Amino acid sequence: MNEQSELKKAYANLIAIKDNLPQRHELEVKFANLVNSEVDRLSRLGLEVEDFKIPANEIKSTFIGGNLVTGETHYSKEKYVEKEILLIKLDAILTYFSIENQNIKIGFNIY
């Protein structure tokens, strides 16, 4: 396994995820799984990036209805993550690349 190649793949995938997120407030869990998969790839390469994973407590069912009289609430069977949480984590890990890995020629440099 070529470490530089794996880093580039992870970076490219993270950019692609960010650039192609649907225009919705709540996103299917598959988007969180894609981000977490790339974070796992980077972790296997020895980078300490676990902080950038989408936490399990941010992946939730969404409210789909209820009854005000009885107080009954109904939630979806499917799990979702808020788009803002995903974007925060994506921005953070992409910034990490530019700050921590100055010798890797990807992303941008902060002066």
LINMOKA-V191347 format. One line per field, one symbol per residue. phi: phi as a letter, one per 20 degrees, with the letter a starting at -180 (. if undefined). psi: psi as a letter, one per 40 degrees, with the letter a starting at -180 (. if undefined). burial: + if it has 24 or more other ideal C-beta (glycine too) atoms within 12 Angstrom, else -. A space follows every 50 residues. Layout:
BEGIN
phi=???
psi=???
burial=???
END
This chain:
BEGIN
phi=.efffffffffffffffffcffecfddgggffffffffffgfffenfecg fefffgfedcfdfcrrcffemfcccfffdccfgffffffffffffggfee cgfeecmcded
psi=hhddddddddddddddddefhigidhiiddddddddddddddddeeiged eeihideehiiiheiahddeehihiidiiiihdddddddddddddddddd fdehgiaiih.
burial=------+--++-+++-++--+----++-+-++-+++-++-++--+-+-+- -+++---++--------------------++++-+++-++-+++-++--- +--+--+----
END
